[in-house]
């Protein structure tokens, strides 16, 4: 038997869905306008900047971005063309590839980050009270844990 949504659940679900679509679209447009890069590239640069020696295996990048290896390979190719990332064979594994953030890539990230944070603040963080931010974090962690557990089972 189907457990239909109550009126309150339906209102919440629809508001959440529309909010996520509009927020994602706005942040993507702002990042593209301010930094000339799509969010996927920004996310890859952030991951690499936080990794030891600014390097990660391509398979790890795919895992952390929830992307297919072919999509990551395409993105890294574009980042290589910009001079922001260097790709090299992973030592000890001839089939594995390592992506390394270059100094130019780090500079591009440092230039983009303040504008991206400004957008995130303007369209989400500064609209909420500290308690709402904590609640949103708690809710997000519950849903994320469920979705990542579900992914690992498949």
C-alpha positions in Angstrom: 0.0 0.0 0.0 1.4 3.4 -1.0 2.0 5.8 1.9 1.0 9.1 0.2 2.5 12.4 1.4 0.4 14.5 3.8 -0.4 18.1 2.7 2.4 19.4 4.9 4.9 16.8 3.6 3.8 17.6 0.0 4.3 21.3 0.5 7.7 20.7 2.1 8.8 18.3 -0.7 7.8 20.7 -3.4 9.4 23.7 -1.8 12.6 21.7 -1.2 12.8 20.4 -4.8 12.2 23.9 -6.3 14.6 25.5 -3.9 17.4 23.0 -4.7 16.9 23.5 -8.5 16.8 27.3 -8.3 19.7 27.5 -5.8 21.9 25.1 -7.8 21.2 27.0 -11.0 21.9 30.4 -9.4 25.2 29.2 -7.8 26.3 27.6 -11.1 25.5 30.8 -13.1 27.3 33.0 -10.5 30.4 30.8 -10.5 30.5 30.7 -14.3 30.1 34.5 -14.6 32.6 35.3 -11.8 35.2 32.7 -12.5 34.6 31.3 -16.0 34.3 27.7 -14.7 31.4 25.3 -14.2 30.9 24.0 -10.6 32.4 20.6 -11.5 35.7 22.2 -12.3 35.6 24.3 -9.2 34.8 21.2 -7.1 37.7 19.3 -8.6 40.1 22.1 -7.9 38.9 22.3 -4.3 39.4 18.5 -3.8 42.9 18.7 -5.3 43.8 21.7 -3.2 42.9 19.9 0.0 44.7 16.6 -1.0 48.2 15.7 0.1 50.7 17.2 -2.4 47.6 18.6 -4.2 47.2 15.2 -6.0 44.5 12.5 -6.2 43.9 9.4 -8.2 41.4 9.9 -10.9 39.3 7.1 -9.4 39.2 9.0 -6.1 38.0 12.2 -7.9 35.3 10.2 -9.5 34.2 8.8 -6.2 34.2 12.1 -4.3 32.3 13.9 -7.0 29.9 11.0 -7.5 30.8 11.0 -11.2 31.7 8.4 -13.8 35.4 8.0 -14.6 34.8 9.2 -18.2 33.2 12.4 -17.0 36.1 13.1 -14.6 38.6 12.3 -17.4 36.9 14.8 -19.7 36.9 17.5 -17.0 40.5 16.9 -16.1 41.4 17.1 -19.8 39.8 20.6 -19.9 41.6 21.6 -16.7 44.9 20.4 -18.2 44.2 22.5 -21.3 43.8 25.5 -19.0 47.1 24.7 -17.3 45.3 24.2 -13.9 45.9 20.4 -13.6 48.6 18.0 -14.6 47.9 14.3 -15.2 50.6 11.7 -14.6 50.8 7.9 -14.1 50.3 6.8 -10.6 53.5 5.3 -9.3 53.2 1.5 -9.0 50.1 1.3 -11.1 50.6 1.7 -14.9 46.9 1.8 -15.4 46.2 4.4 -12.7 46.3 8.1 -13.3 47.0 10.9 -10.8 45.7 14.5 -11.2 47.8 17.2 -9.6 46.8 20.8 -9.1 49.3 23.2 -10.6 50.3 26.5 -9.2 48.2 28.2 -11.9 45.2 26.0 -10.9 45.7 27.0 -7.2 45.8 30.7 -8.3 42.6 30.2 -10.3 40.9 28.6 -7.3 42.0 31.3 -5.0 40.6 33.9 -7.4 37.3 32.1 -7.7 36.7 31.1 -4.1 35.9 34.6 -2.6 33.3 35.2 -5.4 31.8 31.7 -4.9 31.6 32.1 -1.2 29.9 35.5 -1.7 27.2 33.8 -3.8 26.7 30.9 -1.3 26.4 33.5 1.5 24.0 35.7 -0.5 21.7 32.9 -1.6 21.7 30.6 1.4 23.8 31.1 4.5 23.0 34.8 5.3 19.3 34.1 4.8 19.3 31.7 7.7 19.6 32.0 11.5 22.5 30.1 13.2 19.9 27.6 14.4 18.5 27.1 10.9 22.0 26.6 9.6 22.6 23.9 12.2 19.3 22.3 11.4 20.1 22.3 7.7 23.4 20.7 8.4 21.8 18.0 10.5 19.1 17.3 7.9 21.7 17.2 5.1 24.0 14.8 7.0 21.0 12.4 7.6 20.0 12.4 4.0 23.6 12.2 2.8 24.4 9.2 5.1 21.3 7.4 3.8 22.1 8.1 0.1 25.8 7.1 0.5 24.9 3.9 2.4 22.4 3.1 -0.4 25.1 3.7 -3.1 27.6 1.4 -1.4 25.0 -1.4 -1.3 24.6 -1.3 -5.1 
